[in-house]
Amino acid sequence: MPIQHWDLNNKTHVFFVRRTELPMLDVELVFDAGSAQDGHENGLSFVTNAMIGEGAKNISSDQIAKNFENVGAQFFVFANRDMAGMTLRTLIDPKYLNAALENFSTVISMPTFPERELDRVKQQIIAAIKSQAQNPKTLAANQFYQSLYQDNFYAHNPLGNNASIVSLKQAQLIDFYKRYYVGANANLVLVGDITETQAKKIAKEIAGNFPSGNDAPQLSPADDLKKSLSVTVNYPASQSTVLIGQVGITRNNPDYFSLMVGNAIFGGLPMSSILYSEVREKRGFAYAVDSGFDPLKYRGPFMIELQTKLSTASEANALVTQLLKHFIENGPTEAQLEGAKKNLLGSFPLSLSSNDSILKAVTNIAFYHRPLNYFDTYQANVSAVTQDEVKKAFQKNIDVNKLVTVVVGQAH
């Protein structure tokens, strides 16, 4: 899949994939402005991003929504630990496209952060934080990141906390926006039925008005824990949610493909992984169990997740750790390796079957500095992984003596 790449005069990195199957254009603009850049103001990134679209250059939030609706365009904002961004989906017919692009450009480059909307958005985020605390899966995930990353910038919930959200002021959002929403800190991805000439014109219209600015500062990556840590969160439920893991890798780790294939074997494949077979099928310890790496800009987590009955939680945890230790020591069998490769290679085309899936995948290539031929070389990279490489990669990157275990459930 050809990915074309160029930079605007203001240093914005542009990536374009032509797709002629639908008369649509999908746009994603992301900044290195996720919650890792919050500093001491937890939630600053999330609230700033949530306010994009809530008012811009003499346009109210209601009018912004109507402007998109009138031309059948869809506009969203999103933020996570690494990035903050906006997406646009629009028809390519000029009578719709031009109006959608004009509205999009104004909304993202001239936000006003009106106080009235800020109060409403803050209340919505506080409600979302409360909802997370009532959901055992998100409660476990938030505690897991806190326990794993401790004083690191990945530790806190990207949404912030009640006190931090209440305390945020309009001026802080404006300052954050001016610092991080700049060309040097931006990646723009275009996927759709337009020519390269059109793409260059559209890219300039969307992102050309941002000041060049500077890259986000480099942060200090997290250290591994010195020893294992267990945390129990009392929660009234008939089952326990368990997360087990440690600080993992970035996408640029030289063992990336060996670890991805190895994880598919160990816990990534839904119906055929070691965890699924041993924990769920053979012993019935868990309703659901899987594992995965979440490679971020800095070292993201390796995580095993399971939902288990209260009565079998301790046995299930011990079994998972035992299985992980065995996998690290022995690696996969030849049959397991070939089965995982077949599954990964077979599902790969489907993972890029829509404009939206391509948009997200190219955004990751752009933001995480992956090679532009990543898709073209994916199958060869997966096929080349050996049993020994999987074993050595897990031995090098995973240490069962430095695991964080978080259990959310009814205390006995």
C-alpha positions as a Markdown table, in Angstrom:
| # | Residue | x | y | z |
|---|---|---|---|---|
| 1 | Met | 0.0 | 0.0 | 0.0 |
| 2 | Pro | 1.7 | 3.2 | -1.1 |
| 3 | Ile | 1.9 | 5.9 | 1.6 |
| 4 | Gln | 3.0 | 9.3 | 0.3 |
| 5 | His | 4.6 | 11.7 | 2.7 |
| 6 | Trp | 5.7 | 15.3 | 2.7 |
| 7 | Asp | 6.0 | 18.2 | 5.1 |
| 8 | Leu | 4.3 | 21.6 | 5.0 |
| 9 | Asn | 6.2 | 24.8 | 5.4 |
| 10 | Asn | 5.2 | 24.9 | 9.0 |
| 11 | Lys | 6.8 | 21.5 | 9.6 |
| 12 | Thr | 3.5 | 19.5 | 9.8 |
| 13 | His | 4.1 | 15.9 | 8.6 |
| 14 | Val | 1.5 | 14.8 | 6.0 |
| 15 | Phe | 0.7 | 11.2 | 5.0 |
| 16 | Phe | -1.6 | 10.4 | 2.2 |
| 17 | Val | -3.1 | 7.1 | 1.0 |
| 18 | Arg | -5.4 | 7.2 | -2.1 |
| 19 | Arg | -8.4 | 4.9 | -1.9 |
| 20 | Thr | -10.9 | 5.1 | -4.7 |
| 21 | Glu | -13.5 | 2.6 | -3.5 |
| 22 | Leu | -15.7 | 5.2 | -1.9 |
| 23 | Pro | -16.4 | 8.9 | -2.7 |
| 24 | Met | -15.1 | 9.8 | 0.8 |
| 25 | Leu | -12.2 | 11.5 | 2.5 |
| 26 | Asp | -11.1 | 10.6 | 6.0 |
| 27 | Val | -8.8 | 13.0 | 7.8 |
| 28 | Glu | -7.0 | 12.6 | 11.1 |
| 29 | Leu | -4.8 | 15.3 | 12.6 |
| 30 | Val | -2.8 | 14.3 | 15.8 |
| 31 | Phe | -0.5 | 16.2 | 18.0 |
| 32 | Asp | 2.1 | 14.9 | 20.5 |
| 33 | Ala | -0.1 | 16.4 | 23.2 |
| 34 | Gly | -1.5 | 13.4 | 25.2 |
| 35 | Ser | -1.8 | 13.2 | 28.9 |
| 36 | Ala | 2.0 | 12.4 | 29.1 |
| 37 | Gln | 2.4 | 16.2 | 28.6 |
| 38 | Asp | 0.0 | 17.1 | 31.4 |
| 39 | Gly | 2.8 | 18.0 | 33.8 |
| 40 | His | 1.3 | 18.6 | 37.3 |
| 41 | Glu | -2.2 | 19.4 | 35.8 |
| 42 | Asn | -3.8 | 16.0 | 35.4 |
| 43 | Gly | -6.5 | 16.1 | 32.7 |
| 44 | Leu | -5.1 | 19.3 | 31.0 |
| 45 | Ser | -4.5 | 17.5 | 27.7 |
| 46 | Phe | -7.9 | 15.8 | 27.7 |
| 47 | Val | -9.9 | 18.9 | 28.6 |
| 48 | Thr | -8.0 | 21.0 | 26.0 |
| 49 | Asn | -8.8 | 18.5 | 23.3 |
| 50 | Ala | -12.4 | 18.1 | 24.4 |
| 51 | Met | -12.9 | 21.8 | 23.9 |
| 52 | Ile | -11.9 | 21.7 | 20.2 |
| 53 | Gly | -15.3 | 22.1 | 18.5 |
| 54 | Glu | -16.9 | 23.9 | 21.4 |
| 55 | Gly | -16.4 | 27.3 | 19.9 |
| 56 | Ala | -14.1 | 28.9 | 17.3 |
| 57 | Lys | -13.7 | 32.4 | 15.7 |
| 58 | Asn | -17.2 | 33.8 | 16.1 |
| 59 | Ile | -18.8 | 30.3 | 15.7 |
| 60 | Ser | -20.7 | 28.7 | 18.6 |
| 61 | Ser | -20.5 | 25.0 | 19.4 |
| 62 | Asp | -24.1 | 24.6 | 18.1 |
| 63 | Gln | -23.3 | 26.3 | 14.8 |
| 64 | Ile | -20.1 | 24.2 | 14.4 |
| 65 | Ala | -22.2 | 21.0 | 14.8 |
| 66 | Lys | -24.8 | 22.3 | 12.3 |
| 67 | Asn | -22.1 | 23.3 | 9.8 |
| 68 | Phe | -20.8 | 19.7 | 9.8 |
| 69 | Glu | -24.3 | 18.2 | 9.8 |
| 70 | Asn | -25.5 | 20.3 | 6.9 |
| 71 | Val | -22.9 | 18.7 | 4.6 |
| 72 | Gly | -23.1 | 15.2 | 6.1 |
| 73 | Ala | -19.6 | 15.4 | 7.6 |
| 74 | Gln | -18.6 | 13.7 | 10.8 |
| 75 | Phe | -16.2 | 15.3 | 13.3 |
| 76 | Phe | -14.7 | 13.8 | 16.4 |
| 77 | Val | -11.9 | 14.6 | 18.9 |
| 78 | Phe | -10.0 | 12.1 | 21.0 |
| 79 | Ala | -7.0 | 12.0 | 23.4 |
| 80 | Asn | -5.0 | 9.3 | 25.1 |
| 81 | Arg | -1.7 | 9.1 | 26.9 |
| 82 | Asp | 0.4 | 9.8 | 23.9 |
| 83 | Met | -1.6 | 11.9 | 21.5 |
| 84 | Ala | -4.5 | 14.3 | 21.1 |
| 85 | Gly | -6.3 | 14.5 | 17.8 |
| 86 | Met | -9.3 | 15.3 | 15.6 |
| 87 | Thr | -11.0 | 13.3 | 12.8 |
| 88 | Leu | -13.1 | 14.4 | 9.9 |
| 89 | Arg | -15.1 | 12.2 | 7.4 |
| 90 | Thr | -16.6 | 13.9 | 4.5 |
| 91 | Leu | -17.9 | 13.3 | 0.9 |
| 92 | Ile | -15.6 | 14.4 | -1.8 |
| 93 | Asp | -18.2 | 16.2 | -3.9 |
| 94 | Pro | -16.9 | 19.8 | -3.8 |
| 95 | Lys | -20.3 | 21.2 | -2.6 |
| 96 | Tyr | -19.8 | 19.1 | 0.6 |
| 97 | Leu | -16.1 | 18.8 | 0.8 |
| 98 | Asn | -15.2 | 22.5 | 0.6 |
| 99 | Ala | -17.6 | 23.5 | 3.3 |
| 100 | Ala | -16.6 | 20.6 | 5.6 |
| 101 | Leu | -12.9 | 21.5 | 5.2 |
| 102 | Glu | -13.5 | 25.2 | 5.8 |
| 103 | Asn | -15.4 | 24.4 | 9.0 |
| 104 | Phe | -12.8 | 21.8 | 10.1 |
| 105 | Ser | -9.9 | 24.2 | 9.5 |
| 106 | Thr | -11.5 | 27.0 | 11.5 |
| 107 | Val | -12.5 | 24.7 | 14.4 |
| 108 | Ile | -9.1 | 23.2 | 14.9 |
| 109 | Ser | -6.9 | 26.3 | 14.3 |
| 110 | Met | -9.0 | 29.0 | 15.9 |
| 111 | Pro | -10.7 | 27.6 | 19.1 |
| 112 | Thr | -11.9 | 30.1 | 21.6 |
| 113 | Phe | -12.4 | 27.8 | 24.7 |
| 114 | Pro | -15.6 | 29.6 | 25.8 |
| 115 | Glu | -16.2 | 29.5 | 29.6 |
| 116 | Arg | -19.8 | 28.3 | 29.4 |
| 117 | Glu | -18.8 | 25.3 | 27.3 |
| 118 | Leu | -15.8 | 24.7 | 29.5 |
| 119 | Asp | -18.0 | 24.3 | 32.5 |
| 120 | Arg | -20.2 | 21.9 | 30.7 |
| 121 | Val | -17.3 | 19.8 | 29.3 |
| 122 | Lys | -15.7 | 19.7 | 32.8 |
| 123 | Gln | -18.9 | 18.3 | 34.3 |
| 124 | Gln | -19.1 | 15.7 | 31.5 |
| 125 | Ile | -15.5 | 14.6 | 32.2 |
| 126 | Ile | -16.2 | 14.4 | 36.0 |
| 127 | Ala | -19.2 | 12.2 | 35.2 |
| 128 | Ala | -17.0 | 10.0 | 33.0 |
| 129 | Ile | -14.5 | 9.7 | 35.8 |
| 130 | Lys | -17.3 | 8.6 | 38.2 |
| 131 | Ser | -18.5 | 6.1 | 35.6 |
| 132 | Gln | -15.0 | 4.6 | 35.3 |
| 133 | Ala | -14.8 | 4.1 | 39.0 |
| 134 | Gln | -18.0 | 2.1 | 38.9 |
| 135 | Asn | -16.7 | -0.2 | 36.1 |
| 136 | Pro | -14.4 | -2.9 | 37.3 |
| 137 | Lys | -12.5 | -3.1 | 34.0 |
| 138 | Thr | -11.6 | 0.6 | 33.9 |
| 139 | Leu | -11.1 | 0.7 | 37.6 |
| 140 | Ala | -8.6 | -2.1 | 37.3 |
| 141 | Ala | -6.9 | -0.5 | 34.3 |
| 142 | Asn | -6.5 | 2.9 | 36.0 |
| 143 | Gln | -5.1 | 1.2 | 39.2 |
| 144 | Phe | -2.8 | -0.9 | 37.0 |
| 145 | Tyr | -1.2 | 2.1 | 35.3 |
| 146 | Gln | -0.9 | 3.9 | 38.6 |
| 147 | Ser | 0.8 | 0.9 | 40.3 |
| 148 | Leu | 3.0 | 0.2 | 37.3 |
| 149 | Tyr | 4.2 | 3.7 | 36.4 |
| 150 | Gln | 4.0 | 5.3 | 39.8 |
| 151 | Asp | 5.6 | 8.7 | 39.5 |
| 152 | Asn | 5.9 | 8.5 | 35.7 |
| 153 | Phe | 3.8 | 10.5 | 33.3 |
| 154 | Tyr | 1.9 | 7.5 | 32.1 |
| 155 | Ala | 0.6 | 6.7 | 35.7 |
| 156 | His | -2.4 | 9.0 | 35.9 |
| 157 | Asn | -5.8 | 8.6 | 34.2 |
| 158 | Pro | -5.8 | 10.7 | 31.0 |
| 159 | Leu | -9.2 | 12.1 | 32.1 |
| 160 | Gly | -7.6 | 13.5 | 35.3 |
| 161 | Asn | -9.4 | 13.4 | 38.6 |
| 162 | Asn | -12.2 | 15.4 | 40.1 |
| 163 | Ala | -10.0 | 17.9 | 41.9 |
| 164 | Ser | -7.7 | 18.5 | 38.9 |
| 165 | Ile | -10.6 | 19.0 | 36.5 |
| 166 | Val | -12.4 | 21.4 | 38.8 |
| 167 | Ser | -9.3 | 23.5 | 39.2 |
| 168 | Leu | -8.4 | 23.8 | 35.5 |
| 169 | Lys | -8.8 | 27.4 | 34.1 |
| 170 | Gln | -9.4 | 28.6 | 30.6 |
| 171 | Ala | -6.0 | 30.3 | 30.5 |
| 172 | Gln | -4.3 | 27.0 | 31.1 |
| 173 | Leu | -6.1 | 25.4 | 28.2 |
| 174 | Ile | -5.1 | 28.3 | 25.9 |
| 175 | Asp | -1.5 | 28.0 | 27.0 |
| 176 | Phe | -1.4 | 24.3 | 26.4 |
| 177 | Tyr | -3.0 | 24.7 | 23.0 |
| 178 | Lys | -0.5 | 27.3 | 21.9 |
| 179 | Arg | 2.4 | 25.2 | 23.1 |
| 180 | Tyr | 1.5 | 21.8 | 21.6 |
| 181 | Tyr | -1.0 | 22.4 | 18.8 |
| 182 | Val | 1.8 | 23.5 | 16.3 |
| 183 | Gly | 3.1 | 22.3 | 13.0 |
| 184 | Ala | 6.3 | 20.7 | 14.3 |
| 185 | Asn | 4.3 | 18.6 | 16.7 |
| 186 | Ala | 1.6 | 17.6 | 14.2 |
| 187 | Asn | 0.9 | 14.6 | 11.9 |
| 188 | Leu | -1.8 | 14.9 | 9.3 |
| 189 | Val | -3.2 | 11.7 | 7.7 |
| 190 | Leu | -5.5 | 11.8 | 4.6 |
| 191 | Val | -7.2 | 8.6 | 3.2 |
| 192 | Gly | -9.6 | 8.7 | 0.4 |
| 193 | Asp | -10.7 | 9.3 | -3.2 |
| 194 | Ile | -8.6 | 12.4 | -4.0 |
| 195 | Thr | -5.5 | 12.9 | -6.1 |
| 196 | Glu | -2.1 | 13.8 | -4.7 |
| 197 | Thr | -2.5 | 17.4 | -6.1 |
| 198 | Gln | -5.8 | 17.7 | -4.2 |
| 199 | Ala | -4.2 | 16.1 | -1.1 |
| 200 | Lys | -1.5 | 18.8 | -1.1 |
| 201 | Lys | -4.0 | 21.6 | -1.4 |
| 202 | Ile | -6.3 | 20.1 | 1.3 |
| 203 | Ala | -3.4 | 19.5 | 3.7 |
| 204 | Lys | -2.3 | 23.1 | 3.4 |
| 205 | Glu | -5.9 | 24.3 | 4.0 |
| 206 | Ile | -6.3 | 22.1 | 7.1 |
| 207 | Ala | -2.9 | 22.5 | 8.8 |
| 208 | Gly | -1.1 | 25.3 | 7.1 |
| 209 | Asn | -2.4 | 27.9 | 9.5 |
| 210 | Phe | -0.7 | 26.5 | 12.6 |
| 211 | Pro | 2.5 | 28.2 | 13.7 |
| 212 | Ser | 5.6 | 26.1 | 13.2 |
| 213 | Gly | 6.4 | 25.9 | 17.0 |
| 214 | Asn | 8.5 | 23.2 | 18.5 |
| 215 | Asp | 8.4 | 19.5 | 19.1 |
| 216 | Ala | 7.0 | 18.3 | 22.4 |
| 217 | Pro | 9.8 | 17.9 | 24.9 |
| 218 | Gln | 11.3 | 14.4 | 25.3 |
| 219 | Leu | 10.3 | 12.8 | 28.6 |
| 220 | Ser | 12.2 | 10.3 | 30.7 |
| 221 | Pro | 10.9 | 6.7 | 30.2 |
| 222 | Ala | 9.7 | 4.6 | 33.1 |
| 223 | Asp | 12.0 | 2.2 | 34.9 |
| 224 | Asp | 11.2 | -1.4 | 35.6 |
| 225 | Leu | 9.9 | -2.1 | 39.1 |
| 226 | Lys | 12.6 | -3.5 | 41.4 |
| 227 | Lys | 10.3 | -6.4 | 42.5 |
| 228 | Ser | 6.7 | -7.7 | 42.1 |
| 229 | Leu | 3.8 | -5.7 | 43.5 |
| 230 | Ser | 0.2 | -6.8 | 44.3 |
| 231 | Val | -2.7 | -4.4 | 44.8 |
| 232 | Thr | -6.3 | -5.4 | 45.7 |
| 233 | Val | -9.2 | -3.0 | 45.2 |
| 234 | Asn | -12.3 | -3.9 | 47.1 |
| 235 | Tyr | -15.3 | -3.9 | 44.7 |
| 236 | Pro | -18.8 | -5.5 | 45.2 |
| 237 | Ala | -19.0 | -8.0 | 42.4 |
| 238 | Ser | -19.5 | -11.7 | 41.9 |
| 239 | Gln | -16.2 | -12.0 | 40.0 |
| 240 | Ser | -12.7 | -10.5 | 40.1 |
| 241 | Thr | -11.1 | -8.5 | 37.4 |
| 242 | Val | -7.3 | -9.2 | 37.3 |
| 243 | Leu | -4.5 | -7.4 | 35.5 |
| 244 | Ile | -1.0 | -8.8 | 35.6 |
| 245 | Gly | 1.9 | -7.1 | 33.8 |
| 246 | Gln | 4.9 | -4.9 | 33.6 |
| 247 | Val | 6.5 | -2.1 | 31.7 |
| 248 | Gly | 6.9 | -3.3 | 28.1 |
| 249 | Ile | 8.2 | -1.9 | 24.9 |
| 250 | Thr | 8.0 | 0.8 | 22.2 |
| 251 | Arg | 7.1 | 0.1 | 18.6 |
| 252 | Asn | 10.8 | 0.6 | 17.7 |
| 253 | Asn | 12.0 | -2.3 | 19.9 |
| 254 | Pro | 14.1 | -4.6 | 17.8 |
| 255 | Asp | 12.2 | -7.6 | 19.1 |
| 256 | Tyr | 8.8 | -6.1 | 18.1 |
| 257 | Phe | 7.7 | -8.8 | 15.7 |
| 258 | Ser | 9.1 | -11.6 | 17.8 |
| 259 | Leu | 7.1 | -10.3 | 20.8 |
| 260 | Met | 3.9 | -9.7 | 18.7 |
| 261 | Val | 4.0 | -13.3 | 17.3 |
| 262 | Gly | 4.9 | -14.7 | 20.7 |
| 263 | Asn | 2.1 | -12.8 | 22.4 |
| 264 | Ala | -0.4 | -14.1 | 19.8 |
| 265 | Ile | 0.6 | -17.6 | 20.9 |
| 266 | Phe | 0.6 | -16.9 | 24.6 |
| 267 | Gly | -2.5 | -14.9 | 25.0 |
| 268 | Gly | -3.4 | -12.8 | 22.0 |
| 269 | Leu | -5.4 | -15.1 | 19.8 |
| 270 | Pro | -9.0 | -15.3 | 21.1 |
| 271 | Met | -9.7 | -19.0 | 20.8 |
| 272 | Ser | -6.4 | -20.8 | 20.5 |
| 273 | Ser | -3.9 | -19.1 | 22.8 |
| 274 | Ile | -2.1 | -20.9 | 25.6 |
| 275 | Leu | -4.0 | -18.8 | 28.2 |
| 276 | Tyr | -7.3 | -19.5 | 26.6 |
| 277 | Ser | -6.7 | -23.2 | 26.4 |
| 278 | Glu | -5.2 | -23.7 | 29.9 |
| 279 | Val | -7.1 | -21.1 | 32.0 |
| 280 | Arg | -10.5 | -21.1 | 30.4 |
| 281 | Glu | -11.0 | -24.3 | 28.5 |
| 282 | Lys | -9.2 | -26.9 | 30.6 |
| 283 | Arg | -9.8 | -25.5 | 34.1 |
| 284 | Gly | -12.7 | -23.1 | 33.7 |
| 285 | Phe | -11.0 | -20.5 | 35.9 |
| 286 | Ala | -11.8 | -17.5 | 33.8 |
| 287 | Tyr | -14.7 | -16.1 | 31.7 |
| 288 | Ala | -12.3 | -14.2 | 29.6 |
| 289 | Val | -8.5 | -14.2 | 29.5 |
| 290 | Asp | -6.0 | -12.6 | 27.1 |
| 291 | Ser | -2.6 | -10.8 | 26.9 |
| 292 | Gly | -1.1 | -8.0 | 24.9 |
| 293 | Phe | 1.6 | -5.4 | 24.4 |
| 294 | Asp | 0.6 | -1.8 | 24.1 |
| 295 | Pro | 3.6 | -0.1 | 22.6 |
| 296 | Leu | 3.5 | 3.6 | 23.2 |
| 297 | Lys | 5.9 | 6.5 | 22.4 |
| 298 | Tyr | 7.7 | 5.5 | 25.6 |
| 299 | Arg | 7.6 | 2.0 | 27.0 |
| 300 | Gly | 4.0 | 0.9 | 27.2 |
| 301 | Pro | 2.7 | -2.0 | 29.2 |
| 302 | Phe | 2.6 | -5.7 | 28.7 |
| 303 | Met | -0.7 | -6.8 | 30.3 |
| 304 | Ile | -2.6 | -10.0 | 31.0 |
| 305 | Glu | -6.3 | -9.6 | 31.7 |
| 306 | Leu | -8.7 | -12.1 | 33.1 |
| 307 | Gln | -12.2 | -12.1 | 34.7 |
| 308 | Thr | -12.5 | -15.0 | 37.1 |
| 309 | Lys | -14.8 | -16.2 | 39.9 |
| 310 | Leu | -13.9 | -15.0 | 43.4 |
| 311 | Ser | -13.4 | -18.5 | 44.5 |
| 312 | Thr | -10.8 | -19.3 | 41.9 |
| 313 | Ala | -9.0 | -15.9 | 41.6 |
| 314 | Ser | -5.9 | -16.9 | 43.5 |
| 315 | Glu | -5.6 | -20.2 | 41.6 |
| 316 | Ala | -6.1 | -18.4 | 38.3 |
| 317 | Asn | -3.5 | -15.8 | 39.1 |
| 318 | Ala | -0.9 | -18.4 | 40.1 |
| 319 | Leu | -1.6 | -20.4 | 37.0 |
| 320 | Val | -1.2 | -17.4 | 34.7 |
| 321 | Thr | 2.1 | -16.6 | 36.3 |
| 322 | Gln | 3.2 | -20.2 | 36.0 |
| 323 | Leu | 2.3 | -20.3 | 32.3 |
| 324 | Leu | 4.1 | -17.1 | 31.6 |
| 325 | Lys | 7.2 | -18.4 | 33.3 |
| 326 | His | 7.1 | -21.6 | 31.4 |
| 327 | Phe | 6.6 | -19.8 | 28.1 |
| 328 | Ile | 9.6 | -17.5 | 28.8 |
| 329 | Glu | 11.8 | -20.5 | 29.7 |
| 330 | Asn | 10.7 | -22.8 | 26.8 |
| 331 | Gly | 9.2 | -20.6 | 24.1 |
| 332 | Pro | 6.6 | -21.9 | 21.7 |
| 333 | Thr | 6.3 | -25.2 | 19.9 |
| 334 | Glu | 6.7 | -25.3 | 16.1 |
| 335 | Ala | 3.0 | -26.0 | 15.7 |
| 336 | Gln | 2.1 | -23.1 | 18.0 |
| 337 | Leu | 4.4 | -20.8 | 16.0 |
| 338 | Glu | 3.0 | -21.8 | 12.6 |
| 339 | Gly | -0.6 | -21.6 | 13.8 |
| 340 | Ala | 0.0 | -18.0 | 15.1 |
| 341 | Lys | 1.7 | -16.9 | 11.9 |
| 342 | Lys | -1.1 | -18.3 | 9.8 |
| 343 | Asn | -3.7 | -16.5 | 11.9 |
| 344 | Leu | -1.8 | -13.2 | 11.9 |
| 345 | Leu | -1.1 | -13.3 | 8.1 |
| 346 | Gly | -4.7 | -14.4 | 7.3 |
| 347 | Ser | -6.2 | -11.6 | 9.4 |
| 348 | Phe | -3.9 | -8.8 | 8.2 |
| 349 | Pro | -5.7 | -7.9 | 5.0 |
| 350 | Leu | -9.0 | -7.6 | 6.9 |
| 351 | Ser | -7.3 | -5.2 | 9.4 |
| 352 | Leu | -6.8 | -2.8 | 6.5 |
| 353 | Ser | -10.1 | -3.3 | 4.7 |
| 354 | Ser | -11.7 | 0.1 | 5.4 |
| 355 | Asn | -10.7 | 3.7 | 5.1 |
| 356 | Asp | -11.1 | 4.1 | 8.9 |
| 357 | Ser | -8.8 | 1.2 | 9.7 |
| 358 | Ile | -6.2 | 2.4 | 7.2 |
| 359 | Leu | -6.5 | 5.9 | 8.7 |
| 360 | Lys | -5.8 | 4.6 | 12.2 |
| 361 | Ala | -3.0 | 2.4 | 11.1 |
| 362 | Val | -1.2 | 5.1 | 9.1 |
| 363 | Thr | -1.6 | 7.5 | 12.1 |
| 364 | Asn | 0.3 | 5.0 | 14.2 |
| 365 | Ile | 3.0 | 4.8 | 11.5 |
| 366 | Ala | 3.2 | 8.6 | 11.4 |
| 367 | Phe | 3.1 | 9.3 | 15.1 |
| 368 | Tyr | 5.4 | 6.4 | 16.2 |
| 369 | His | 7.9 | 6.9 | 13.3 |
| 370 | Arg | 7.4 | 3.5 | 11.7 |
| 371 | Pro | 8.8 | 2.9 | 8.2 |
| 372 | Leu | 6.5 | 3.9 | 5.3 |
| 373 | Asn | 6.8 | 0.3 | 3.9 |
| 374 | Tyr | 5.5 | -1.2 | 7.2 |
| 375 | Phe | 2.4 | -2.7 | 5.6 |
| 376 | Asp | 4.4 | -4.0 | 2.6 |
| 377 | Thr | 6.9 | -5.7 | 4.8 |
| 378 | Tyr | 4.5 | -6.9 | 7.5 |
| 379 | Gln | 4.0 | -10.4 | 6.2 |
| 380 | Ala | 7.7 | -11.0 | 5.6 |
| 381 | Asn | 8.5 | -9.8 | 9.1 |
| 382 | Val | 5.9 | -12.0 | 10.7 |
| 383 | Ser | 6.9 | -15.0 | 8.5 |
| 384 | Ala | 10.6 | -14.6 | 9.4 |
| 385 | Val | 10.1 | -15.0 | 13.2 |
| 386 | Thr | 11.6 | -18.2 | 14.6 |
| 387 | Gln | 10.9 | -20.2 | 17.8 |
| 388 | Asp | 14.3 | -19.2 | 19.2 |
| 389 | Glu | 13.6 | -15.5 | 18.5 |
| 390 | Val | 10.3 | -15.6 | 20.4 |
| 391 | Lys | 11.9 | -17.3 | 23.4 |
| 392 | Lys | 14.9 | -14.9 | 23.5 |
| 393 | Ala | 12.6 | -11.9 | 23.0 |
| 394 | Phe | 10.4 | -12.9 | 26.0 |
| 395 | Gln | 13.5 | -13.7 | 28.1 |
| 396 | Lys | 14.9 | -10.3 | 27.3 |
| 397 | Asn | 11.8 | -8.2 | 27.8 |
| 398 | Ile | 9.6 | -10.0 | 30.4 |
| 399 | Asp | 10.6 | -10.7 | 34.0 |
| 400 | Val | 8.2 | -12.7 | 36.1 |
| 401 | Asn | 9.9 | -11.4 | 39.2 |
| 402 | Lys | 8.8 | -7.8 | 38.4 |
| 403 | Leu | 5.1 | -8.2 | 37.8 |
| 404 | Val | 2.3 | -5.9 | 38.9 |
| 405 | Thr | -0.9 | -7.7 | 39.9 |
| 406 | Val | -4.1 | -5.7 | 40.4 |
| 407 | Val | -7.2 | -7.5 | 41.6 |
| 408 | Val | -10.6 | -5.7 | 41.6 |
| 409 | Gly | -13.2 | -7.7 | 43.4 |
| 410 | Gln | -15.0 | -8.5 | 46.7 |
| 411 | Ala | -12.5 | -8.9 | 49.6 |
| 412 | His | -12.9 | -12.2 | 51.5 |
